[in-house]
């Protein structure tokens, strides 16, 4: 039986001799395994006195007999199921291609981890793709056969069949399902079966795998080395492919000090929140939303006008007037006010980027005390440079149309 502990960002796991999941207590052996989990050169858990403290990574870590799920910290009482749904939506919106960004109402998924939810979502899309028929394509094949088919490869014919005139080295096209798309789908099924602990998901995968018996098996590195380009002939597979890429890119494995295998799917909440807000901005404002706009600098050298210190705001919204709003996302819990470093950064955007009408600091709604208001940078020249601090309630994502309406209202 596999134990499950659910924590939120910056919650504590207490370390004792024996594990007690009901009290968020892990064993010393569990703690030693978790200390090996490093993402982007940062520990996912920081050590304290007889405790581990979760940081800004969310997702699932699976030890041999223990699942630890880390969920985002949001305002008020939020059920575990709702938090999972919100996180899953953030992940899918952030990582899906704009051509498959339609967001139907998400069915409540009774899965006990983010990994299982993503596998379930992939399988739903894959089953729909299989039902419509596997994508076939023409493939060039070189083969030594008993009759001429396609065109003869004379170099191979003279060097290899000179003593056997009944054979012909030919190159011909074959209409086959053994192509990049289906090899990718087969790889996803194999990898998902290895990491899944959900009996229903495993049964579905075992049922689907025989469909791909005649498809070659490829490595994860090869499958991700060159993105598949979708068009009108192969678009049926795109949705499943996007979920598969999301899975393969974010599933990791390592070994603990005791050689215990650890599987994990983890997301940096700072990066996830920024990318999510951009994707939603794109849905609301269309092509007027620009991600990390380049070309602006803070310093210029007098002698040759060479520029230094690039300024790349998270999101820029172009307006019909020719002016721009800049949105800077912060996955933080502001106490009394925004951090000084953040306001210095916003001041640099306001003073060094042309045609900026308003700077918006956008936090998630995580606290009852609000610093939401309109401010102005003190400018001795008399020019008013506005700064708006806003929050967005991510729990509204459970009703997607309401969330989009609120998002537009907050930012306009």
N, C-alpha and C positions, 0 to 999 in steps of 0.2 A: 504494500500500500504506500502511496506517495503522499507525504504531508504537504500542505500549502500554507504559507504565511503571506499575508497581504499587508503592505505598508504603503505610506505615501512619502513623497519627497521629504527629506530631512527628518523622517521618523527614525526611531531607534530600534535596533535589535539587541536584546540583552544576551549576554554570554554566560552560560552556566555549564555545569558538568553534563546535564541531560537536557535534551530538547523538550520544549513545551510550546506547541504552536498556538495554543489558546491564549498565551500570555506574551506572544512575540519573543519567545526565548529560543535561542539556538545553542547548539553544543559547541564545545571548543573545536571539534573537528570541522563542523560547519563553518565556523569563523575563519579557520585557517584556509579552507577552500575558497571562501569569498574574498579573502585578502588578495588572491591571485587575479581577481577580475579587474582588469585595467582597460579603460577605453580612452583613446587619444592621449595616452600617457598620464591619465588621471585615474585614481582609484574610484570605483563606483560606490564603495563604502569607506568612510573614514573611521579610524580607530579612536575610541574613547576609553575611559576606564570601565572595563567589563561590558563594553557595548560597541556596536558598529552603528554608524549614522549614515543613512542613505543621502546621496547628493542629488544633482540635477539630472540624473539618468532615470528614465522610466522604461518599463518593459518587464520581461520575465527572465529569470535565471533558474536553470534546472540542474540541480545536483543529482546524485544517484537516486535518492529517495526523498528529495525535498524540492518543491517549487517555491521560489520567492518572487512575488509580483510587486513591482513598484509602480504606483499610480500617481498622477499629478495632484498637487494640493490646490484645491479650489475653495471658494468661499462657502461657508455654511455646511450643514449636514448634507452629504451627497452619498447615495448608496454606491456600493462597489460596482454593481451592474451598470449604473448610469455613468460612473467614471470610466469604466472600460469602453462603453459606447462612445463617449466624448473623445477619448484618446484614440480609438480606432478611426473615428471620423477625421480627426486631425491628421492622422498618419496617411489615410487614403487620399484626402484632399491635397495634402502637401506633395505626395509622390506620384499621383496619377497624371497622365498626359492630358493637356487641355481638351483633346478630342474625345476623351472619355470621362469628362469631369461632371457629367450629369449626376445629380445626387438624389436618387429616389429615397423614400423613407427607409431607414435601416430596420430590418426585422430584429427583434430582440434575440440575441444568440446566447444560448445557455452553455457557455464555455467558461472554463475556470482559469484561462490565461490568455494573454494577448496573442501568443503564438498559435493557440488553437483557434482563436477567432479569425486570424489571418488565413490559416489553412482552410477553415470552413468557407471563408469568402472566396478563396481561390478555387476550391472544389466546386462551388456553385457556378462560377463563371466557366470552369473547364467542362462541366457536365453539359452546359448549354452549347458550348463549342462542339463537343463530341456529338451531341444529338443532331446538329446540323451537318455533320460529316467532317472528317479530318481534312485539313488543307492538303491538296496535292499540287505538285509542281514538276516541271520538266528538269531532269538531271542528266548531265553528260556522263556517259559511262564508257570506259575503255575495257574491252573484253575479248578474249580469244574464243571464237565460236565456230560452229560447223558450217555456217552460211553467211554470206555477205549481208550486213545490216548497217545502214547509215553509210559511212565512208571508211575505206581501208586505211589503216595507219601503216604506210609502206615501210617506214623505218623499222618498226617492230616486226612487220611481216617478213622482211628479208633477213633480219637478224635472229628471229626466234622460230620461224616456221619454214625455214628453207628446206628442212628434211621432212616436213609434214604438209604437203600441199592441200590436205583436206581441211586445214584450220585457217581461219582468217582473223587477224587482229583488226577489230573495227571500233569506231567511235560512233555512238548513237544516243539518242535522247530517250529517256524512260519517264513516263508519267507515274510518279511515286509519292507516297506519303512520308517517305524517309527524307525529311528536309529539316532545316534549321528550327522552324517553329515547333514541330512535333518532337524533335530531339530535346528542345528546351522544356516542353511540357513533361516529358518522361523523366528528365532530370529532377524537376520540381517534385514530382510524385515520389521518386526514390528518396530524395533528401527529406521531404516532409514525413515520410513513413519512419525514418530513422529518429526524428526528434519528437514526434507526436506521442503523447501519453493518453490521448482521448480515444476510447474504444470505437466510438462512432466514426471519427475521422479516419482511423486506421482501417476500419472495415470498408469505408468508401474508397480509400486509396487502393486497397487490395482488389476491389471490384473493377477499378478503372485501369490498373496497370496492364492487364492482358490486351487492352485495346492497342497498346503501344509495343506489343511483342516483336513486330517486324521493324521497329525503329531503332536505330543505332543509339548507344549510350555515350554521352559526352561528359567531359569534366565541367565543374562549375566555372573554372577559369576560362575555358573555351566558350562556354555558353554566354558569359558576360563580356567577353572581349570585344565583340562587335554587335552593337544594338541592332535589332531587327527593324527594318523600315516597313511601315504598314501603308497599304493603299486600298483601292476599291476591291481588289481581288482577295486580300487576306485579312481584311479588317475584323472579321468575325472572331479572330483569335486575340485581338489586341487587349481586351479587358483582362482576360486570364493571364496574358503575358505580363501586363503591368503589375498585377498582384504577385506574380512569380518573381519578377525582378526585385520587387520590394522585399520579398521573403529572402531571396538568395543574397541580396546586398546587405541585409541586416541580421542574418543569423550567423552567429560566431560560435566557435568551440575552442576549448583550451583544456589543459590538465592542471589540477591542483597539485600542491606539494606532495600529496599522498597518491598521485597518479589517478585521481578520480576525474572522470570525464565531466566537463561542464558545458552545457549548451545554453546559449543566451540570445535574446533579441532585445536590444537596448537602443534607445533614442535619446539624444541630447535635447532636453526640453528648450534650451535657449535657441538652438538651431531650428527645432521643429516648430516652435511658436512663430519665429520670424518667417519661415517658408510658408506656413499655413496662412498667416495674415496677408502675405503677398498673393497667394493663390486666390484668396477670397476677394482681395482688391481687384484682381484681374477679372473675376466674375462680375463684380459690381461696376467697375469703371472701364472695363475692356482694355484696349490697347493704350489707354492713357496711363495705365499703371506700369511703372518701370522698376525692375529689381536691381538694386545696387548700381545705380547710375554712375558711370565713370566720367572722367574728364575735368574734375574740379580739384583744386589744390589749396592748401592753407598758406604756403610760403612761396615766394618768388625771389630768386637771387638778383640783386641789383645789377651786377656786372654783365650778365648775359640772359637774364629773364628765364633761367632754368627753374622749373617748379619742383617743389618737394612736398611731402606729406599729403598723399591723396585722400580725398574725401569721398566716401562711398556710402551715402545714406541707404538704409534698408529698402525703403519704398518711396518712390516719387510719383505723385499724381499730377499729370499735366491738365491744366484747365483751359477752357475756351478763350479766356482773356489773355492767354500767353503766360500767366503766372503759374507757380507750382506750389503744391503742398508736399511737405516731407513728413513721412511717418517713420518713426523710429520705435521698434518694438523692444520691450524690456520684460523678460520673464523674471520678475522680482516681486518682492513684497515690500513696497515702500512703507516706512513707519511714519515719520513726521512729514517728510517731503522727499522729493526725488534726490538721488545721490548727487553730490557736487560734481563728480566726474561726468555724469550723464548731462547735467545742465551745461557744463563747459563744452561738451561735444555738440550739443544743440546750438549753442551760441556760435560755434565755428561754422556750422551749416548755415545759420541765418546770415552771418556776416560775409561769408566767402563764396556762397553760391548765388549766382544771379537769378533774379525773378522769383525769389522765394516769398510767397505770401504768408505762409503759416507753417510752423513746426509743430508736430503732434507727437508727444510721448504717449505710447499706447501700452498700458499694463493690462494683464488679466484681472478680472474682479476676484480678489482673494481676501479682502478685508472689509469689515463694516465701516471703518474709518476711511474716509475718502479725501484725496487731495485733488480731486477733479475740479478744475477751474480754468479760467483764462488768465494768462500772465503776459508781461512784456519785458524783454531784456532792457536794462537801463542803458540808454545810448545817449552820450553827451552831445551828439550831433542833432538830437531832437527827432530822429527817425524812429518810428514805432516798429519794433520787430516782435511780432506776437509768438508766444509759446502756449500751446494748449495741452493740458494733461487730461487724458481720458482713460477709461477702463472699459473692457468689453466682457460681458457675461458669457463665458464659453458653454455654460450649461444650456443656453438657448439652442445649441446645436442639435439637441434632441428633437427640435422642431425647426427644420432647416430653413424654411421660408421666413419664419420669425427671426431667425438669427441674421439672415441676409438683410432684412429690413432694419433691424437694430444696428447692424454694422454700418449701413449707409447713413443712418440717422446720427450715429456717434461721430462720424468723420466728415459730416457736411454741416 
